[in-house]
Amino acid sequence: MSIQRAAFIAFMMSAYQLCAAKAPELPPPPSDPKMADAFAQAKMQMEKAQAASYLEFPANPQPWPCEVTDLQLRKLAWVLNDDEMDEKIKLAFRKSSMNAGMSSKDMKMLYKDAVFAPLTAACKDGLLHGPLEFFVEYTRVMDMPSTTMEIRMRVRHSMTVAAGEQVLQTPIFNAVMTAGTKSVYKDPAVQAAMAKIKIPETKTLTASYVLPLTVDDYYVVTITDMGAQGWMTILQRPTGPNRSEMTSYMGTALFSTQPMRNGLPHGEQRTMEQRYGSVTVPAKSTCYEDGEIILTTQCDVQ
């Protein structure tokens, strides 16, 4: 698994409501020392991201210090379309769509109108080299059977590169917010009805930290403000060759555990019992093998 893929997973965990800056309601620090450090780093990144100025796109961006192509920048920013993605990432998207009851034709996602602005950048032998921090703003388009949704995203990335590539064992930070959302319903009657409903514009924010140890092993922590629903924290750590475990929390309470293999759900995925006001959602257990749901009463997937 590439560094870009690990960071892309963290980046794609962002889709939640942003309220006024406030202290996050987070789980206790993990016992694993590397995971605990990643958790602390993500907390600091969220503190930075909550300041309005941190995600203010430069009015007059400085030029890049050497020639870089749009594709090179979009690769570093994880803003790649289907035909540009790593094959493993495309497989993960395909598996996720299938398990959500959609075929590969049911949802297509693409990125357009990307604009970049360097904050810290240097070059060596004509390639980006050293500490790198930059903004990117773009539109993410999700084309689904009944709806097309466009989300304008603004992201601040920070990483270390050598010869234009991200460097192993160096941290990757990002902060992501939405700058506008538009939904178009393909049924004219539905579109007309929805146009009469005044839905207040919401912004979203997430802060992530990724530490790639090798091309296959990495630590990821993502913290998200979900508005009235509280805070979500997602932690991912390596558990063996090509294996990892993703654990999520709502506030301080454990929400789910998800073992993974090669970046896909593999093994028993558990969601804990949740209460929403007077409604109780029971705990759930689902068995996966290499991203596919297995119908069984006992999950023995190794």
C-alpha positions as CSV (number, residue, x, y, z in Angstrom):
1,M,0.0,0.0,0.0
2,S,1.4,3.4,-1.0
3,I,1.9,6.4,1.3
4,Q,-0.6,8.2,-1.0
5,R,-3.2,5.5,-0.4
6,A,-2.7,5.7,3.4
7,A,-3.0,9.4,3.5
8,F,-5.9,9.2,1.0
9,I,-7.8,7.0,3.5
10,A,-7.4,9.6,6.2
11,F,-8.4,12.4,3.8
12,M,-11.6,10.6,2.7
13,M,-12.8,10.3,6.3
14,S,-14.0,13.9,6.1
15,A,-17.8,14.6,5.8
16,Y,-19.1,16.2,8.9
17,Q,-20.7,19.4,10.3
18,L,-18.5,22.2,11.7
19,C,-19.7,24.2,14.7
20,A,-18.0,27.1,16.5
21,A,-14.5,26.1,17.8
22,K,-14.7,24.1,21.0
23,A,-12.8,21.6,23.0
24,P,-13.2,18.1,21.3
25,E,-14.8,15.3,23.2
26,L,-12.3,12.6,22.6
27,P,-11.5,9.1,23.8
28,P,-8.6,8.5,26.2
29,P,-5.1,8.3,24.6
30,P,-4.3,4.9,23.1
31,S,-1.9,2.6,25.0
32,D,0.3,1.9,22.0
33,P,3.1,4.6,22.1
34,K,3.1,5.3,18.4
35,M,-0.7,5.4,18.3
36,A,-0.7,7.7,21.3
37,D,1.7,10.1,19.6
38,A,-0.4,10.1,16.4
39,F,-3.4,10.9,18.5
40,A,-1.7,13.8,20.2
41,Q,-0.5,15.1,16.8
42,A,-4.0,14.9,15.4
43,K,-5.4,16.8,18.4
44,M,-2.9,19.6,17.8
45,Q,-3.8,19.7,14.1
46,M,-7.5,20.1,15.0
47,E,-6.6,23.0,17.3
48,K,-4.9,24.7,14.4
49,A,-7.7,23.9,11.9
50,Q,-10.3,25.5,14.2
51,A,-8.7,28.9,13.7
52,A,-10.4,30.6,10.8
53,S,-7.1,32.0,9.4
54,Y,-5.6,28.5,9.2
55,L,-7.8,27.6,6.2
56,E,-7.8,31.0,4.5
57,F,-6.7,30.5,0.9
58,P,-4.0,33.0,0.0
59,A,-5.3,36.0,-2.0
60,N,-2.1,36.3,-4.0
61,P,-0.4,32.9,-4.0
62,Q,3.4,32.8,-4.5
63,P,4.7,30.8,-7.5
64,W,6.1,27.3,-7.2
65,P,9.9,27.3,-7.0
66,C,10.2,24.9,-9.9
67,E,8.0,23.6,-12.7
68,V,5.4,21.1,-11.4
69,T,2.6,19.6,-13.4
70,D,-1.1,19.6,-12.5
71,L,-1.0,15.8,-12.2
72,Q,2.0,15.9,-9.9
73,L,0.3,18.3,-7.6
74,R,-3.0,16.4,-7.7
75,K,-1.2,13.2,-6.8
76,L,0.4,14.9,-3.7
77,A,-3.0,16.3,-2.8
78,W,-4.8,12.9,-3.3
79,V,-7.1,14.5,-5.9
80,L,-7.0,11.8,-8.6
81,N,-9.8,10.6,-10.9
82,D,-10.6,7.0,-11.5
83,D,-8.2,6.5,-14.4
84,E,-5.4,8.1,-12.4
85,M,-5.8,6.1,-9.2
86,D,-3.7,3.3,-7.8
87,E,-5.3,0.0,-8.7
88,K,-5.7,-1.0,-5.0
89,I,-7.6,2.3,-4.3
90,K,-9.9,1.6,-7.2
91,L,-10.5,-1.9,-5.8
92,A,-11.4,-0.5,-2.4
93,F,-13.9,1.9,-3.9
94,R,-15.4,-0.9,-6.0
95,K,-15.8,-3.2,-3.0
96,S,-17.3,-0.4,-0.9
97,S,-19.8,0.4,-3.6
98,M,-20.8,-3.3,-4.0
99,N,-21.4,-3.7,-0.2
100,A,-23.5,-0.6,-0.2
101,G,-25.8,-2.2,-2.9
102,M,-24.4,-0.2,-5.8
103,S,-22.6,-1.4,-8.9
104,S,-19.5,0.4,-10.3
105,K,-22.0,2.2,-12.6
106,D,-24.1,3.5,-9.7
107,M,-21.7,6.1,-8.4
108,K,-18.9,7.9,-10.1
109,M,-16.7,10.4,-8.4
110,L,-14.4,12.9,-10.1
111,Y,-12.5,16.1,-9.2
112,K,-12.4,19.3,-11.2
113,D,-11.3,22.9,-11.1
114,A,-8.3,22.3,-8.7
115,V,-6.4,25.4,-7.7
116,F,-3.1,25.2,-5.8
117,A,-1.2,27.6,-3.6
118,P,2.2,26.8,-2.1
119,L,3.0,27.9,1.5
120,T,6.4,26.2,2.0
121,A,8.1,24.6,-1.0
122,A,11.7,24.1,-2.3
123,C,13.2,22.2,-5.2
124,K,16.3,20.1,-5.9
125,D,17.3,19.1,-9.4
126,G,14.0,20.5,-10.7
127,L,11.8,18.4,-8.4
128,L,10.0,19.3,-5.2
129,H,12.2,18.4,-2.3
130,G,12.1,19.0,1.5
131,P,9.3,20.3,3.7
132,L,6.2,21.0,1.7
133,E,3.0,22.8,2.7
134,F,0.3,23.9,0.3
135,F,-3.4,24.6,-0.2
136,V,-5.6,23.0,-2.8
137,E,-9.2,24.0,-3.5
138,Y,-11.3,21.9,-5.9
139,T,-14.8,20.5,-6.6
140,R,-15.6,16.9,-5.8
141,V,-18.4,15.6,-7.9
142,M,-20.4,12.5,-6.9
143,D,-22.7,11.3,-9.7
144,M,-25.3,8.9,-8.3
145,P,-28.4,7.4,-9.9
146,S,-30.8,10.0,-8.5
147,T,-28.5,12.9,-7.6
148,T,-25.4,14.7,-8.6
149,M,-23.6,16.3,-5.6
150,E,-20.9,18.9,-6.0
151,I,-18.8,19.8,-2.9
152,R,-16.2,22.6,-3.0
153,M,-13.3,21.5,-0.8
154,R,-10.4,23.4,0.7
155,V,-7.5,21.5,2.0
156,R,-4.2,22.4,3.7
157,H,-1.6,19.7,3.4
158,S,1.8,19.4,5.1
159,M,4.4,16.7,4.4
160,T,8.0,16.0,3.5
161,V,9.0,15.1,-0.1
162,A,12.1,13.9,-1.9
163,A,12.4,14.0,-5.7
164,G,8.7,14.9,-5.8
165,E,7.5,12.0,-3.8
166,Q,6.3,11.7,-0.2
167,V,8.9,10.3,2.2
168,L,8.4,7.3,4.5
169,Q,8.6,7.7,8.2
170,T,7.7,11.4,8.1
171,P,4.3,12.7,9.2
172,I,1.5,13.9,6.9
173,F,-1.0,16.5,8.2
174,N,-4.1,17.8,6.6
175,A,-7.1,19.9,7.4
176,V,-10.2,19.8,5.2
177,M,-13.2,22.0,5.0
178,T,-16.1,22.5,2.6
179,A,-16.5,25.8,0.9
180,G,-19.9,25.1,-0.6
181,T,-22.3,22.2,-1.5
182,K,-24.8,21.9,-4.3
183,S,-27.1,18.9,-5.0
184,V,-29.0,18.5,-8.3
185,Y,-31.8,15.9,-8.4
186,K,-32.3,14.1,-11.7
187,D,-36.0,13.8,-11.3
188,P,-37.4,17.3,-12.2
189,A,-40.3,16.9,-9.7
190,V,-38.0,16.1,-6.9
191,Q,-35.6,19.0,-7.9
192,A,-38.6,21.4,-7.9
193,A,-39.7,20.2,-4.5
194,M,-36.3,20.4,-3.0
195,A,-35.7,23.9,-4.4
196,K,-38.5,25.1,-2.2
197,I,-36.8,23.9,1.0
198,K,-34.4,26.3,2.5
199,I,-31.5,24.2,3.9
200,P,-28.9,26.3,5.7
201,E,-25.4,26.1,4.3
202,T,-23.2,24.0,6.6
203,K,-19.4,23.8,6.6
204,T,-17.4,20.7,7.4
205,L,-14.0,20.2,9.0
206,T,-11.7,17.3,9.7
207,A,-8.1,17.1,10.9
208,S,-5.9,14.1,10.2
209,Y,-2.4,12.8,10.9
210,V,-0.7,10.0,9.0
211,L,2.6,8.3,9.9
212,P,3.7,5.9,7.2
213,L,6.3,3.5,8.6
214,T,6.7,1.4,5.5
215,V,4.7,1.2,2.2
216,D,2.3,-1.2,4.0
217,D,2.3,-0.1,7.6
218,Y,1.1,3.3,8.9
219,Y,-0.8,5.0,11.7
220,V,-3.8,7.3,11.0
221,V,-5.8,9.4,13.3
222,T,-8.7,11.6,12.1
223,I,-10.8,13.9,14.4
224,T,-14.1,15.3,13.2
225,D,-16.6,17.8,14.7
226,M,-20.1,16.4,13.9
227,G,-21.9,19.4,15.4
228,A,-24.9,18.4,17.5
229,Q,-23.9,14.7,17.2
230,G,-20.6,15.3,19.0
231,W,-17.1,14.3,17.9
232,M,-15.9,11.4,15.9
233,T,-12.4,10.0,16.3
234,I,-11.0,7.3,13.9
235,L,-7.8,5.5,14.6
236,Q,-6.0,3.0,12.4
237,R,-2.9,1.1,13.3
238,P,-1.0,-1.8,11.8
239,T,-1.5,-5.2,13.3
240,G,0.6,-7.4,11.0
241,P,1.8,-7.7,7.4
242,N,-0.8,-6.0,5.2
243,R,-3.2,-5.9,8.1
244,S,-4.6,-3.1,10.2
245,E,-7.4,-2.3,12.6
246,M,-9.6,0.8,12.4
247,T,-11.4,1.8,15.6
248,S,-13.9,4.7,15.8
249,Y,-15.3,6.6,18.8
250,M,-18.3,8.9,19.2
251,G,-17.2,11.3,21.9
252,T,-15.5,9.1,24.5
253,A,-17.6,5.9,23.7
254,L,-16.3,3.1,21.4
255,F,-18.5,3.1,18.2
256,S,-16.9,0.4,16.0
257,T,-14.0,-1.9,15.4
258,Q,-12.9,-2.9,11.9
259,P,-10.1,-5.3,11.1
260,M,-8.6,-4.8,7.6
261,R,-6.4,-6.7,5.1
262,N,-4.8,-5.0,2.1
263,G,-6.9,-1.9,2.9
264,L,-10.2,-3.8,2.7
265,P,-12.6,-5.0,5.5
266,H,-11.4,-8.5,6.6
267,G,-12.8,-10.3,9.6
268,E,-15.6,-9.4,12.1
269,Q,-16.7,-5.8,11.9
270,R,-18.5,-4.7,15.0
271,T,-20.7,-1.6,15.7
272,M,-21.6,-1.0,19.3
273,E,-25.1,-0.3,20.6
274,Q,-26.0,3.4,20.2
275,R,-28.7,5.6,21.8
276,Y,-30.1,8.6,19.9
277,G,-32.6,10.3,22.3
278,S,-35.3,7.7,23.0
279,V,-34.2,5.4,20.1
280,T,-31.7,2.6,20.7
281,V,-29.8,1.1,17.7
282,P,-28.7,-2.4,18.6
283,A,-25.1,-3.6,18.3
284,K,-24.3,-5.2,14.9
285,S,-21.7,-7.7,13.7
286,T,-20.8,-8.3,10.1
287,C,-18.3,-10.7,8.6
288,Y,-16.0,-9.7,5.7
289,E,-13.5,-11.5,3.6
290,D,-11.3,-9.3,1.5
291,G,-14.0,-6.6,1.3
292,E,-16.9,-9.0,0.6
293,I,-19.7,-9.6,3.1
294,I,-19.8,-13.3,4.2
295,L,-23.2,-14.5,5.4
296,T,-22.4,-16.6,8.5
297,T,-23.4,-16.9,12.1
298,Q,-19.7,-17.2,13.2
299,C,-17.0,-15.2,11.6
300,D,-13.9,-17.4,11.3
301,V,-12.1,-15.4,8.7
302,Q,-8.4,-15.4,9.4
